[in-house]
């Protein structure tokens, strides 16, 4: 969307991106030439893509090292001398013909050096052998960033307590915060520049931005919850640590962007409660639908679909249990589950289905591009405990599905209009019991398919809601903010 606004844009990584990161962002429409890593900025290379071929590095290693065997396994190609590994090439995860890294070993098992490739050899990690309660391990102590001529551009030193220093050839030594500051100073930001800040967790970055980049317009993006009441999240309580600095320095921020009106009201209230300045708060969804999608054939009767990461917080097990109860009443009801997650939790979900002999009507469909899949189903169901927006729900209503979900902040309350395009299931983090919740959700599922005519009206209303989330609408909100 930002590209369509015809402004020159750079997407800046405050941490070193992986090839998976780069591939992911390229698929969203961001050109690799627009991506910039802060760590790369201090070298003379501006290439983030893959360019060093595995066959070339293998030939080079064969010339450098005496070896007796070469073993290829998965992403690894190992050079072996007398049953001992001397070097190992790691193929790029996304482009296996290209090299991601080369590991060098001492005595066959002690990692001493790793060359990391991104466009060229971008940096080299050095290790010493250390011991811990779990045994011996390779401890990284130094990282050298390399210019295109092979010379060291600067070095990063790691020490105990996660402290880091940056050393430059001119003798300058920087802490982590000073390193960020040097980068921001080099940007020479002016009042014509706009800086969008998204989930900054590195210590010192915000302070450096305010000190050396304050002439630019600073806009912060809240992609997740800013505050968690007791019981709302297993990992966080009260103020979200991702946004601590944004509260602390709210008087220096021009605009905060949230995805829903509900979060805007709560954010303004929390800023006041903490005695913080309340900047302009704009509501712009963190995503959009390129177009409404209509089924080419009739939707699958009595079909439900859920799309999410298979994590505990998504509560797919509640969905499975409610589908089983609903199927006992209406045996035509079935569910398809799209997504992937941790192996242990995925197995738990699969075992849950198997133990109830539900494999014939609850299917695991894996991880696929679901953009064109929602329109084949009559309903979408979610039991996630909270989404600031909920992109999968947004995509689902863009394909006209009815929706069932918990009455939780914030997205469900925007996308689900009870009795108009689906049902909200009453839920309280403090009071709800699983048994009652599963029972209530099962009743909503059965009710949804009771009247065909009403279900058709639900489909039409979902399309009406989705029109407010078309990319052209969201893009116009950005245009007005950036103007």
Secondary structure, 3 states (H helix, E strand, C coil): CCHHHCCCCCEEECCCCCHHHHHHHHHCCCCHHHEEEHHHHCCCCCCCCCCCEHHHHHHHHHHHCCCCEEEEECCEEEEEECCEEEEEEEECCCCCCEEEEEEEEECCCEEEEEEEECCCEEEEEEEEEEEECCEEEEEEEEEEEECCCCCEEEEEEECHHHCEEEEECCCCEEEHHHHHHHHHHHHCCCCCCEEEEECCCCCCHHHHHHHHCCCCEEEEECCCCCEECCCCCCCCCEECHHHHHHHHCHHHCCEEEECCHHHHHHHHHHHHHCCCCCCEEEECCCCCECCCCCCCCCCEEEEEEEECCECHHHCHHHHHHHHHHHHHHCCCCEEEEECCECHHHHHHHHHHHHHCCCCCCEEEEECCCCCCCHHHEEEEECCCCCECCCHHHHHHHCCCCEEEEECCCEHHHHHCCECCCEEEECCCCCCCCHHHHHHHHHHHHHHHCCCHHHHHHHHHHHHHHHHHHEHHHHHHHHHHHHC
